[in-house]
Amino acid sequence: MAAGAPVAGDLNGLLALGAVVAVAAAVAALGRRVGIPTVPLYVLGGVVAGPSVAGAIGLPTVEPAELTTLAEVGVVLLLFFLGLEFSIDRLIAARRRLSGAAAVDLLVNFPVGVALGFLFGLGPLGAFLVGGIVYISSSAVITKSLVDLGWIADPEAEPVLGVLVAEDLVVAVYLALAGALVAGGSPVDALPRIAVALGFLGAVALAAQLLAPRLTPYLGTSDEDLVVRTLAVALVVAGLALSVGASEAVAGFFVGVGVGATPLHDRVADRIAPLRDAFAVVFFAWVGLNTDVVAVAAVAVPVLVAALVSGPTKVFSGAVGGRLYGLSPRRSLRTGLALVPRGEFSLIIAALATSSPDPLVSSVVPAFAVGYVLVLSFAGTVAMSEARRIERLVGLSPD
């Protein structure tokens, strides 16, 4: 079913998908031989297949727009699985510990990002955007790493997942404010969008709690029905969230919470896991496709400075959060390490910055965000995989 000839030098949608997955898989296979986590390697595969590298040497390229929707599906499924391992009751029961950990996370990391933005000479708007980029951890990268390393069932998973949910809710407000400020408006202009976004997410959370018992007969008994109907619910709710300015990731999370409360939890996890892994590869490669190597290289110094400053502050705030949850020093350190990777929301803020009328903000902030995400997604996943060595290095013994 040809829809027309592709642009010269670009691959058609089907070939683009095959090419980017093949390159990402090849790079990841090489990385496994030396013990490098797959997430940053999938991103690197996207960089290689995209306009920044393949296009620069005259090869056909994969355009990010060809894979945007599939990448969004990857984010939704990753957060859906995060929700499967959580519950509203646990969230409510841990509200005091969670609010403390989330407050420390916000009050430590957002001001650090704002200060870095002013240090780089980006002005108030640029500093506000850098504050968000530095503050928000990557739910997608962290969720996959928790699963890959087997941490999802460990005690540190609860504060990590709780902080991620809190961050995503804060970002729903932040993005509405940032959108108004970039467009030249005031925070008051963002209030209707904030109310709609938070209202929608609250309704989804309530529905997940109340309708969970009715999901079992709907999802069906055959594996085919289970997969198709679960995807239908997750993608429709996530799409509605996007349409009202809310986070599709948070919506996917709460759908996972609802499905996780049914007796079908284990079967859903088993049947959907291969789809999650496949679409996750597309998402991480898509991040690489959006990377302009030349632009990132031009802001290499600010990126490295920001990584060296904000990586440790994230470990610190996460470790404090772990202690608030009553975890041991070793488990608390792992909580901090797990929260280091940055990702999809930082890139959403970067895309927002491109529409700024300030040429400095529109050119520097997106390049900074991409470089920052690449460095800390790599450093964070490596730190998680090397947690035992880091624990020994700082003198923490096993529990």
C-alpha atoms as a printed R data frame, in Angstrom:
    type eleno elety resid chain resno       x       y      z
1   ATOM     1    CA   MET     A     1   0.000   0.000  0.000
2   ATOM     2    CA   ALA     A     2   2.274   2.727 -1.246
3   ATOM     3    CA   ALA     A     3   1.370   6.218 -0.121
4   ATOM     4    CA   GLY     A     4   3.738   7.957 -2.499
5   ATOM     5    CA   ALA     A     5   7.432   8.121 -3.117
6   ATOM     6    CA   PRO     A     6   9.669   8.992 -0.150
7   ATOM     7    CA   VAL     A     7  11.724  12.142 -0.153
8   ATOM     8    CA   ALA     A     8  15.081  11.658 -1.876
9   ATOM     9    CA   GLY     A     9  17.650  10.451  0.615
10  ATOM    10    CA   ASP     A    10  15.024   9.345  3.149
11  ATOM    11    CA   LEU     A    11  13.669   5.854  3.777
12  ATOM    12    CA   ASN     A    12   9.954   5.064  3.586
13  ATOM    13    CA   GLY     A    13   8.193   4.424  6.885
14  ATOM    14    CA   LEU     A    14   8.410   0.624  6.856
15  ATOM    15    CA   LEU     A    15  12.048   0.561  5.751
16  ATOM    16    CA   ALA     A    16  12.853   3.319  8.255
17  ATOM    17    CA   LEU     A    17  11.443   1.220 11.102
18  ATOM    18    CA   GLY     A    18  13.374  -1.844  9.982
19  ATOM    19    CA   ALA     A    19  16.606   0.097  9.536
20  ATOM    20    CA   VAL     A    20  16.543   1.864 12.896
21  ATOM    21    CA   VAL     A    21  15.670  -1.314 14.803
22  ATOM    22    CA   ALA     A    22  18.389  -3.243 12.975
23  ATOM    23    CA   VAL     A    23  21.045  -0.607 13.706
24  ATOM    24    CA   ALA     A    24  19.956  -0.293 17.351
25  ATOM    25    CA   ALA     A    25  20.040  -4.087 17.766
26  ATOM    26    CA   ALA     A    26  23.498  -4.320 16.210
27  ATOM    27    CA   VAL     A    27  24.930  -1.577 18.423
28  ATOM    28    CA   ALA     A    28  23.331  -3.127 21.525
29  ATOM    29    CA   ALA     A    29  24.744  -6.574 20.655
30  ATOM    30    CA   LEU     A    30  28.239  -5.112 20.452
31  ATOM    31    CA   GLY     A    31  27.726  -3.268 23.741
32  ATOM    32    CA   ARG     A    32  26.611  -6.375 25.606
33  ATOM    33    CA   ARG     A    33  29.977  -7.970 24.918
34  ATOM    34    CA   VAL     A    34  31.644  -5.316 27.057
35  ATOM    35    CA   GLY     A    35  28.848  -5.034 29.614
36  ATOM    36    CA   ILE     A    36  27.283  -1.712 28.549
37  ATOM    37    CA   PRO     A    37  23.518  -1.334 29.300
38  ATOM    38    CA   THR     A    38  21.294  -1.441 26.229
39  ATOM    39    CA   VAL     A    39  19.257   1.751 26.732
40  ATOM    40    CA   PRO     A    40  21.966   4.295 25.810
41  ATOM    41    CA   LEU     A    41  23.114   1.987 23.005
42  ATOM    42    CA   TYR     A    42  19.657   2.027 21.444
43  ATOM    43    CA   VAL     A    43  19.887   5.829 21.550
44  ATOM    44    CA   LEU     A    44  23.301   5.626 19.894
45  ATOM    45    CA   GLY     A    45  21.827   3.384 17.196
46  ATOM    46    CA   GLY     A    46  19.275   6.084 16.449
47  ATOM    47    CA   VAL     A    47  22.036   8.691 16.202
48  ATOM    48    CA   VAL     A    48  23.888   6.517 13.683
49  ATOM    49    CA   ALA     A    49  20.787   5.881 11.554
50  ATOM    50    CA   GLY     A    50  19.594   9.499 11.586
51  ATOM    51    CA   PRO     A    51  20.364  12.645  9.609
52  ATOM    52    CA   SER     A    52  23.219  13.629 11.933
53  ATOM    53    CA   VAL     A    53  25.453  10.671 11.017
54  ATOM    54    CA   ALA     A    54  24.049   8.638  8.127
55  ATOM    55    CA   GLY     A    55  22.874  11.788  6.372
56  ATOM    56    CA   ALA     A    56  26.215  13.503  6.890
57  ATOM    57    CA   ILE     A    57  28.052  10.769  4.959
58  ATOM    58    CA   GLY     A    58  25.534  10.585  2.138
59  ATOM    59    CA   LEU     A    59  23.570   7.493  3.211
60  ATOM    60    CA   PRO     A    60  19.765   7.249  3.233
61  ATOM    61    CA   THR     A    61  18.458   8.502  6.564
62  ATOM    62    CA   VAL     A    62  15.620   7.754  8.928
63  ATOM    63    CA   GLU     A    63  13.513  10.823  9.661
64  ATOM    64    CA   PRO     A    64  12.256  11.049 13.281
65  ATOM    65    CA   ALA     A    65   8.745  11.988 12.139
66  ATOM    66    CA   GLU     A    66   8.348   8.532 10.583
67  ATOM    67    CA   LEU     A    67   8.525   6.904 14.019
68  ATOM    68    CA   THR     A    68   7.027   9.489 16.390
69  ATOM    69    CA   THR     A    69   3.749   7.667 17.020
70  ATOM    70    CA   LEU     A    70   5.498   4.324 17.543
71  ATOM    71    CA   ALA     A    71   7.877   6.034 19.980
72  ATOM    72    CA   GLU     A    72   4.896   7.372 21.939
73  ATOM    73    CA   VAL     A    73   3.505   3.836 22.130
74  ATOM    74    CA   GLY     A    74   6.833   2.764 23.623
75  ATOM    75    CA   VAL     A    75   6.573   5.355 26.395
76  ATOM    76    CA   VAL     A    76   2.976   4.393 27.158
77  ATOM    77    CA   LEU     A    77   3.801   0.678 27.417
78  ATOM    78    CA   LEU     A    78   6.858   1.288 29.595
79  ATOM    79    CA   LEU     A    79   4.788   3.329 32.040
80  ATOM    80    CA   PHE     A    80   1.905   0.858 31.787
81  ATOM    81    CA   PHE     A    81   4.256  -1.814 33.133
82  ATOM    82    CA   LEU     A    82   5.394   0.509 35.876
83  ATOM    83    CA   GLY     A    83   1.726   0.847 36.880
84  ATOM    84    CA   LEU     A    84   1.279  -2.935 36.896
85  ATOM    85    CA   GLU     A    85   3.716  -3.105 39.816
86  ATOM    86    CA   PHE     A    86   2.055  -0.306 41.759
87  ATOM    87    CA   SER     A    87  -1.304   0.332 43.381
88  ATOM    88    CA   ILE     A    88  -3.338   3.353 44.362
89  ATOM    89    CA   ASP     A    89  -3.719   1.948 47.877
90  ATOM    90    CA   ARG     A    90   0.069   1.755 48.292
91  ATOM    91    CA   LEU     A    91   0.388   5.263 46.891
92  ATOM    92    CA   ILE     A    92  -2.109   6.592 49.420
93  ATOM    93    CA   ALA     A    93  -0.640   4.579 52.295
94  ATOM    94    CA   ALA     A    94   2.815   6.001 51.557
95  ATOM    95    CA   ARG     A    95   1.586   9.558 50.940
96  ATOM    96    CA   ARG     A    96   3.592  11.117 53.788
97  ATOM    97    CA   ARG     A    97   6.833   9.405 52.832
98  ATOM    98    CA   LEU     A    98   6.162  10.040 49.158
99  ATOM    99    CA   SER     A    99   5.363  13.723 49.649
100 ATOM   100    CA   GLY     A   100   8.611  14.132 51.614
101 ATOM   101    CA   ALA     A   101  10.724  12.342 49.012
102 ATOM   102    CA   ALA     A   102   9.040  14.223 46.166
103 ATOM   103    CA   ALA     A   103   9.523  17.586 47.916
104 ATOM   104    CA   VAL     A   104  13.239  16.936 48.443
105 ATOM   105    CA   ASP     A   105  13.554  15.877 44.805
106 ATOM   106    CA   LEU     A   106  11.891  19.079 43.556
107 ATOM   107    CA   LEU     A   107  13.492  21.526 45.990
108 ATOM   108    CA   VAL     A   108  17.011  20.213 45.356
109 ATOM   109    CA   ASN     A   109  17.057  19.585 41.627
110 ATOM   110    CA   PHE     A   110  14.866  22.268 40.066
111 ATOM   111    CA   PRO     A   111  16.788  25.180 41.674
112 ATOM   112    CA   VAL     A   112  20.064  23.570 40.597
113 ATOM   113    CA   GLY     A   113  18.794  23.543 37.001
114 ATOM   114    CA   VAL     A   114  17.640  27.166 37.193
115 ATOM   115    CA   ALA     A   115  21.028  28.227 38.587
116 ATOM   116    CA   LEU     A   116  22.794  26.399 35.749
117 ATOM   117    CA   GLY     A   117  20.569  28.154 33.211
118 ATOM   118    CA   PHE     A   118  21.559  31.556 34.582
119 ATOM   119    CA   LEU     A   119  25.208  30.460 34.717
120 ATOM   120    CA   PHE     A   120  25.030  29.633 31.000
121 ATOM   121    CA   GLY     A   121  23.620  33.099 30.270
122 ATOM   122    CA   LEU     A   122  20.200  31.935 29.060
123 ATOM   123    CA   GLY     A   123  18.120  34.509 30.942
124 ATOM   124    CA   PRO     A   124  14.982  33.910 33.058
125 ATOM   125    CA   LEU     A   125  13.043  31.921 30.436
126 ATOM   126    CA   GLY     A   126  16.034  29.786 29.496
127 ATOM   127    CA   ALA     A   127  16.837  29.183 33.158
128 ATOM   128    CA   PHE     A   128  13.234  28.096 33.831
129 ATOM   129    CA   LEU     A   129  13.413  25.613 30.944
130 ATOM   130    CA   VAL     A   130  16.803  24.257 32.025
131 ATOM   131    CA   GLY     A   131  15.374  23.876 35.534
132 ATOM   132    CA   GLY     A   132  12.743  21.502 34.178
133 ATOM   133    CA   ILE     A   133  15.229  19.598 32.019
134 ATOM   134    CA   VAL     A   134  17.498  19.015 35.018
135 ATOM   135    CA   TYR     A   135  14.687  18.224 37.472
136 ATOM   136    CA   ILE     A   136  12.745  15.509 35.682
137 ATOM   137    CA   SER     A   137  14.057  11.947 35.645
138 ATOM   138    CA   SER     A   138  13.247   9.572 32.801
139 ATOM   139    CA   SER     A   139  10.353   7.267 33.662
140 ATOM   140    CA   ALA     A   140  10.966   5.272 30.476
141 ATOM   141    CA   VAL     A   141  14.714   4.710 30.919
142 ATOM   142    CA   ILE     A   142  14.426   4.017 34.647
143 ATOM   143    CA   THR     A   143  11.498   1.617 34.290
144 ATOM   144    CA   LYS     A   144  13.335  -0.469 31.689
145 ATOM   145    CA   SER     A   145  16.500  -0.479 33.805
146 ATOM   146    CA   LEU     A   146  14.567  -1.562 36.923
147 ATOM   147    CA   VAL     A   147  13.109  -4.472 34.969
148 ATOM   148    CA   ASP     A   148  16.377  -5.429 33.253
149 ATOM   149    CA   LEU     A   149  18.364  -5.424 36.510
150 ATOM   150    CA   GLY     A   150  15.670  -7.155 38.555
151 ATOM   151    CA   TRP     A   151  15.284  -4.174 40.903
152 ATOM   152    CA   ILE     A   152  11.548  -3.909 40.247
153 ATOM   153    CA   ALA     A   153  10.805  -6.303 43.129
154 ATOM   154    CA   ASP     A   154  13.390  -4.788 45.511
155 ATOM   155    CA   PRO     A   155  12.581  -2.342 48.358
156 ATOM   156    CA   GLU     A   156  14.105   0.633 46.521
157 ATOM   157    CA   ALA     A   157  11.597   0.258 43.687
158 ATOM   158    CA   GLU     A   158   8.782   1.782 45.774
159 ATOM   159    CA   PRO     A   159  10.403   5.183 46.443
160 ATOM   160    CA   VAL     A   160  11.785   5.278 42.893
161 ATOM   161    CA   LEU     A   161   8.370   4.656 41.344
162 ATOM   162    CA   GLY     A   162   6.694   7.018 43.798
163 ATOM   163    CA   VAL     A   163   9.084   9.872 42.960
164 ATOM   164    CA   LEU     A   164   8.622   9.222 39.229
165 ATOM   165    CA   VAL     A   165   4.829   9.472 39.568
166 ATOM   166    CA   ALA     A   166   5.165  12.688 41.604
167 ATOM   167    CA   GLU     A   167   7.553  14.162 39.033
168 ATOM   168    CA   ASP     A   168   5.182  13.359 36.178
169 ATOM   169    CA   LEU     A   169   2.333  15.113 37.988
170 ATOM   170    CA   VAL     A   170   4.535  18.162 38.662
171 ATOM   171    CA   VAL     A   171   5.550  18.213 35.006
172 ATOM   172    CA   ALA     A   172   1.887  18.309 33.947
173 ATOM   173    CA   VAL     A   173   1.731  21.705 35.706
174 ATOM   174    CA   TYR     A   174   5.221  22.744 34.610
175 ATOM   175    CA   LEU     A   175   4.596  22.134 30.901
176 ATOM   176    CA   ALA     A   176   1.451  24.247 30.964
177 ATOM   177    CA   LEU     A   177   3.387  27.090 32.614
178 ATOM   178    CA   ALA     A   178   6.334  26.709 30.258
179 ATOM   179    CA   GLY     A   179   4.052  26.733 27.221
180 ATOM   180    CA   ALA     A   180   2.445  29.987 28.341
181 ATOM   181    CA   LEU     A   181   5.802  31.628 29.094
182 ATOM   182    CA   VAL     A   182   7.384  30.558 25.788
183 ATOM   183    CA   ALA     A   183   4.365  31.982 23.941
184 ATOM   184    CA   GLY     A   184   4.847  35.302 25.741
185 ATOM   185    CA   GLY     A   185   1.984  34.876 28.202
186 ATOM   186    CA   SER     A   186   1.848  34.827 31.989
187 ATOM   187    CA   PRO     A   187   1.427  31.992 34.511
188 ATOM   188    CA   VAL     A   188  -2.239  32.997 34.849
189 ATOM   189    CA   ASP     A   189  -2.755  32.129 31.173
190 ATOM   190    CA   ALA     A   190  -1.765  28.537 31.939
191 ATOM   191    CA   LEU     A   191  -4.313  27.977 34.729
192 ATOM   192    CA   PRO     A   192  -7.116  26.549 32.514
193 ATOM   193    CA   ARG     A   193  -4.719  24.074 30.868
194 ATOM   194    CA   ILE     A   194  -3.345  23.026 34.255
195 ATOM   195    CA   ALA     A   195  -6.847  22.463 35.637
196 ATOM   196    CA   VAL     A   196  -7.916  20.371 32.641
197 ATOM   197    CA   ALA     A   197  -4.736  18.251 32.642
198 ATOM   198    CA   LEU     A   198  -4.801  17.535 36.376
199 ATOM   199    CA   GLY     A   199  -8.549  16.937 36.313
200 ATOM   200    CA   PHE     A   200  -8.195  14.386 33.540
201 ATOM   201    CA   LEU     A   201  -5.362  12.531 35.287
202 ATOM   202    CA   GLY     A   202  -7.341  12.538 38.534
203 ATOM   203    CA   ALA     A   203 -10.323  11.046 36.715
204 ATOM   204    CA   VAL     A   204  -8.122   8.317 35.184
205 ATOM   205    CA   ALA     A   205  -6.644   7.491 38.600
206 ATOM   206    CA   LEU     A   206 -10.124   7.291 40.138
207 ATOM   207    CA   ALA     A   207 -11.374   5.120 37.276
208 ATOM   208    CA   ALA     A   208  -8.390   2.799 37.709
209 ATOM   209    CA   GLN     A   209  -9.350   2.320 41.338
210 ATOM   210    CA   LEU     A   210 -13.110   1.923 40.889
211 ATOM   211    CA   LEU     A   211 -13.325   0.050 37.586
212 ATOM   212    CA   ALA     A   212 -10.536  -2.487 38.142
213 ATOM   213    CA   PRO     A   213 -12.980  -5.266 39.177
214 ATOM   214    CA   ARG     A   214 -14.916  -4.796 35.913
215 ATOM   215    CA   LEU     A   215 -11.838  -5.023 33.711
216 ATOM   216    CA   THR     A   216 -11.441  -8.785 34.071
217 ATOM   217    CA   PRO     A   217 -14.495  -9.819 31.997
218 ATOM   218    CA   TYR     A   218 -13.810  -7.053 29.456
219 ATOM   219    CA   LEU     A   219 -10.218  -8.082 28.785
220 ATOM   220    CA   GLY     A   220 -11.401 -11.539 27.793
221 ATOM   221    CA   THR     A   221 -10.181 -15.083 28.212
222 ATOM   222    CA   SER     A   222  -8.122 -15.715 25.068
223 ATOM   223    CA   ASP     A   223  -4.597 -14.394 24.704
224 ATOM   224    CA   GLU     A   224  -5.575 -12.530 21.543
225 ATOM   225    CA   ASP     A   225  -8.414 -10.696 23.263
226 ATOM   226    CA   LEU     A   226  -6.218  -9.966 26.265
227 ATOM   227    CA   VAL     A   227  -3.489  -8.324 24.185
228 ATOM   228    CA   VAL     A   228  -5.749  -6.415 21.794
229 ATOM   229    CA   ARG     A   229  -8.144  -5.104 24.444
230 ATOM   230    CA   THR     A   230  -5.390  -4.144 26.885
231 ATOM   231    CA   LEU     A   231  -3.641  -2.174 24.145
232 ATOM   232    CA   ALA     A   232  -6.929  -0.543 23.189
233 ATOM   233    CA   VAL     A   233  -7.577   0.726 26.713
234 ATOM   234    CA   ALA     A   234  -4.003   1.913 27.270
235 ATOM   235    CA   LEU     A   235  -3.643   3.713 23.935
236 ATOM   236    CA   VAL     A   236  -7.102   5.319 23.925
237 ATOM   237    CA   VAL     A   237  -6.668   6.712 27.442
238 ATOM   238    CA   ALA     A   238  -3.116   7.886 26.659
239 ATOM   239    CA   GLY     A   239  -4.294   9.528 23.435
240 ATOM   240    CA   LEU     A   240  -7.091  11.329 25.254
241 ATOM   241    CA   ALA     A   241  -4.547  12.558 27.791
242 ATOM   242    CA   LEU     A   242  -2.424  14.059 25.021
243 ATOM   243    CA   SER     A   243  -5.472  15.739 23.493
244 ATOM   244    CA   VAL     A   244  -6.213  17.637 26.729
245 ATOM   245    CA   GLY     A   245  -2.596  18.593 27.383
246 ATOM   246    CA   ALA     A   246  -1.892  15.918 30.011
247 ATOM   247    CA   SER     A   247   0.925  13.388 30.046
248 ATOM   248    CA   GLU     A   248   0.291  10.210 28.050
249 ATOM   249    CA   ALA     A   249   2.943   8.557 30.221
250 ATOM   250    CA   VAL     A   250   1.063   9.233 33.474
251 ATOM   251    CA   ALA     A   251  -2.190   8.101 31.838
252 ATOM   252    CA   GLY     A   252  -0.522   4.854 30.753
253 ATOM   253    CA   PHE     A   253   0.744   4.398 34.303
254 ATOM   254    CA   PHE     A   254  -2.730   4.631 35.825
255 ATOM   255    CA   VAL     A   255  -4.166   2.220 33.237
256 ATOM   256    CA   GLY     A   256  -1.446  -0.199 34.339
257 ATOM   257    CA   VAL     A   257  -2.479   0.343 37.960
258 ATOM   258    CA   GLY     A   258  -6.058  -0.618 37.083
259 ATOM   259    CA   VAL     A   259  -5.084  -3.739 35.136
260 ATOM   260    CA   GLY     A   260  -2.584  -4.687 37.835
261 ATOM   261    CA   ALA     A   261  -5.399  -4.808 40.402
262 ATOM   262    CA   THR     A   262  -7.155  -7.605 38.461
263 ATOM   263    CA   PRO     A   263  -6.472 -11.357 38.631
264 ATOM   264    CA   LEU     A   264  -5.093 -11.051 35.092
265 ATOM   265    CA   HIS     A   265  -1.977  -9.194 36.246
266 ATOM   266    CA   ASP     A   266   0.520 -11.981 35.546
267 ATOM   267    CA   ARG     A   267  -0.977 -12.982 32.191
268 ATOM   268    CA   VAL     A   268  -1.076  -9.395 30.961
269 ATOM   269    CA   ALA     A   269   2.540  -8.845 32.012
270 ATOM   270    CA   ASP     A   270   3.638 -12.024 30.258
271 ATOM   271    CA   ARG     A   271   1.756 -11.367 26.996
272 ATOM   272    CA   ILE     A   272   2.466  -7.633 26.667
273 ATOM   273    CA   ALA     A   273   6.150  -7.745 27.681
274 ATOM   274    CA   PRO     A   274   7.451  -8.532 24.159
275 ATOM   275    CA   LEU     A   275   5.486  -5.604 22.730
276 ATOM   276    CA   ARG     A   276   6.846  -3.342 25.461
277 ATOM   277    CA   ASP     A   277  10.422  -4.331 24.661
278 ATOM   278    CA   ALA     A   278   9.970  -3.865 20.897
279 ATOM   279    CA   PHE     A   279   8.338  -0.442 21.144
280 ATOM   280    CA   ALA     A   280  10.819   0.650 23.828
281 ATOM   281    CA   VAL     A   281  13.649   0.083 21.330
282 ATOM   282    CA   VAL     A   282  11.839   2.358 18.872
283 ATOM   283    CA   PHE     A   283  11.422   5.064 21.511
284 ATOM   284    CA   PHE     A   284  15.073   5.103 22.562
285 ATOM   285    CA   ALA     A   285  16.251   5.005 18.944
286 ATOM   286    CA   TRP     A   286  13.849   7.867 18.164
287 ATOM   287    CA   VAL     A   287  15.618   9.953 20.812
288 ATOM   288    CA   GLY     A   288  18.850   9.350 18.910
289 ATOM   289    CA   LEU     A   289  17.242  10.239 15.589
290 ATOM   290    CA   ASN     A   290  16.406  13.673 17.013
291 ATOM   291    CA   THR     A   291  20.027  14.272 18.007
292 ATOM   292    CA   ASP     A   292  22.046  16.809 16.007
293 ATOM   293    CA   VAL     A   293  25.632  15.824 16.766
294 ATOM   294    CA   VAL     A   294  27.074  19.165 15.598
295 ATOM   295    CA   ALA     A   295  24.661  21.218 17.727
296 ATOM   296    CA   VAL     A   296  25.289  19.030 20.766
297 ATOM   297    CA   ALA     A   297  29.054  19.293 20.312
298 ATOM   298    CA   ALA     A   298  28.741  23.097 20.370
299 ATOM   299    CA   VAL     A   299  27.298  22.958 23.907
300 ATOM   300    CA   ALA     A   300  29.497  20.126 25.171
301 ATOM   301    CA   VAL     A   301  31.011  22.169 27.997
302 ATOM   302    CA   PRO     A   302  27.651  23.290 29.502
303 ATOM   303    CA   VAL     A   303  26.355  19.716 29.127
304 ATOM   304    CA   LEU     A   304  29.315  18.248 31.014
305 ATOM   305    CA   VAL     A   305  29.161  20.926 33.716
306 ATOM   306    CA   ALA     A   306  25.456  20.309 34.204
307 ATOM   307    CA   ALA     A   307  25.941  16.530 34.311
308 ATOM   308    CA   LEU     A   308  28.761  16.757 36.847
309 ATOM   309    CA   VAL     A   309  26.703  19.056 39.093
310 ATOM   310    CA   SER     A   310  23.191  17.626 38.756
311 ATOM   311    CA   GLY     A   311  24.060  13.928 38.621
312 ATOM   312    CA   PRO     A   312  25.313  13.935 42.218
313 ATOM   313    CA   THR     A   313  22.471  16.195 43.421
314 ATOM   314    CA   LYS     A   314  19.969  13.693 42.040
315 ATOM   315    CA   VAL     A   315  21.756  10.849 43.816
316 ATOM   316    CA   PHE     A   316  21.660  12.906 47.023
317 ATOM   317    CA   SER     A   317  17.962  13.778 46.808
318 ATOM   318    CA   GLY     A   318  17.061  10.213 45.867
319 ATOM   319    CA   ALA     A   319  19.087   8.803 48.756
320 ATOM   320    CA   VAL     A   320  17.336  11.179 51.167
321 ATOM   321    CA   GLY     A   321  14.025   9.985 49.742
322 ATOM   322    CA   GLY     A   322  15.076   6.385 50.310
323 ATOM   323    CA   ARG     A   323  15.875   7.146 53.938
324 ATOM   324    CA   LEU     A   324  12.455   8.799 54.335
325 ATOM   325    CA   TYR     A   325  11.005   5.457 53.211
326 ATOM   326    CA   GLY     A   326  12.977   3.744 55.956
327 ATOM   327    CA   LEU     A   327  15.465   2.041 53.650
328 ATOM   328    CA   SER     A   328  19.014   1.132 54.629
329 ATOM   329    CA   PRO     A   329  21.884   3.369 53.459
330 ATOM   330    CA   ARG     A   330  22.726   0.871 50.694
331 ATOM   331    CA   ARG     A   331  19.154   0.691 49.399
332 ATOM   332    CA   SER     A   332  18.856   4.476 49.677
333 ATOM   333    CA   LEU     A   333  21.974   4.927 47.554
334 ATOM   334    CA   ARG     A   334  20.419   2.659 44.930
335 ATOM   335    CA   THR     A   335  17.300   4.814 45.011
336 ATOM   336    CA   GLY     A   336  19.451   7.846 44.194
337 ATOM   337    CA   LEU     A   337  21.380   6.059 41.437
338 ATOM   338    CA   ALA     A   338  18.154   4.873 39.828
339 ATOM   339    CA   LEU     A   339  16.823   8.431 39.516
340 ATOM   340    CA   VAL     A   340  19.860   9.824 37.651
341 ATOM   341    CA   PRO     A   341  18.784   9.065 34.027
342 ATOM   342    CA   ARG     A   342  16.986  11.884 32.225
343 ATOM   343    CA   GLY     A   343  14.950  11.327 29.083
344 ATOM   344    CA   GLU     A   344  11.595  11.850 27.427
345 ATOM   345    CA   PHE     A   345  10.221  14.824 29.382
346 ATOM   346    CA   SER     A   346  13.509  16.712 29.079
347 ATOM   347    CA   LEU     A   347  13.206  16.273 25.304
348 ATOM   348    CA   ILE     A   348   9.593  17.493 25.370
349 ATOM   349    CA   ILE     A   349  10.818  20.653 27.117
350 ATOM   350    CA   ALA     A   350  13.524  20.946 24.452
351 ATOM   351    CA   ALA     A   351  10.905  20.765 21.694
352 ATOM   352    CA   LEU     A   352   8.940  23.499 23.458
353 ATOM   353    CA   ALA     A   353  12.058  25.691 23.598
354 ATOM   354    CA   THR     A   354  12.422  25.600 19.794
355 ATOM   355    CA   SER     A   355   9.316  27.813 19.493
356 ATOM   356    CA   SER     A   356  10.729  30.546 21.736
357 ATOM   357    CA   PRO     A   357  11.091  33.965 20.072
358 ATOM   358    CA   ASP     A   358  14.417  34.326 21.881
359 ATOM   359    CA   PRO     A   359  17.014  32.978 19.397
360 ATOM   360    CA   LEU     A   360  19.429  32.059 22.182
361 ATOM   361    CA   VAL     A   361  16.810  29.960 23.969
362 ATOM   362    CA   SER     A   362  15.482  28.358 20.770
363 ATOM   363    CA   SER     A   363  18.952  27.289 19.589
364 ATOM   364    CA   VAL     A   364  20.906  26.501 22.766
365 ATOM   365    CA   VAL     A   365  18.314  24.897 25.062
366 ATOM   366    CA   PRO     A   366  17.257  22.087 22.645
367 ATOM   367    CA   ALA     A   367  20.876  21.146 21.876
368 ATOM   368    CA   PHE     A   368  21.742  21.267 25.570
369 ATOM   369    CA   ALA     A   369  18.761  19.067 26.459
370 ATOM   370    CA   VAL     A   370  19.658  16.367 23.925
371 ATOM   371    CA   GLY     A   371  23.304  16.251 25.004
372 ATOM   372    CA   TYR     A   372  22.328  16.272 28.668
373 ATOM   373    CA   VAL     A   373  19.882  13.388 28.169
374 ATOM   374    CA   LEU     A   374  22.447  11.338 26.263
375 ATOM   375    CA   VAL     A   375  25.119  11.818 28.939
376 ATOM   376    CA   LEU     A   376  22.905  11.141 31.964
377 ATOM   377    CA   SER     A   377  20.876   8.309 30.410
378 ATOM   378    CA   PHE     A   378  24.196   6.585 29.740
379 ATOM   379    CA   ALA     A   379  25.811   7.508 33.067
380 ATOM   380    CA   GLY     A   380  22.678   6.661 35.050
381 ATOM   381    CA   THR     A   381  22.126   3.231 33.528
382 ATOM   382    CA   VAL     A   382  25.810   2.364 33.897
383 ATOM   383    CA   ALA     A   383  25.736   3.502 37.540
384 ATOM   384    CA   MET     A   384  22.739   1.268 38.214
385 ATOM   385    CA   SER     A   385  24.441  -1.736 36.627
386 ATOM   386    CA   GLU     A   386  27.604  -1.027 38.654
387 ATOM   387    CA   ALA     A   387  25.749  -0.371 41.919
388 ATOM   388    CA   ARG     A   388  27.602  -3.095 43.835
389 ATOM   389    CA   ARG     A   389  30.993  -1.595 42.989
390 ATOM   390    CA   ILE     A   390  29.806   1.897 43.893
391 ATOM   391    CA   GLU     A   391  28.491   0.607 47.232
392 ATOM   392    CA   ARG     A   392  31.847  -0.974 48.031
393 ATOM   393    CA   LEU     A   393  33.630   2.189 46.928
394 ATOM   394    CA   VAL     A   394  31.714   4.321 49.454
395 ATOM   395    CA   GLY     A   395  32.017   1.684 52.175
396 ATOM   396    CA   LEU     A   396  28.454   0.341 52.266
397 ATOM   397    CA   SER     A   397  28.098  -3.339 53.066
398 ATOM   398    CA   PRO     A   398  25.193  -5.610 52.008
399 ATOM   399    CA   ASP     A   399  22.065  -5.515 54.203
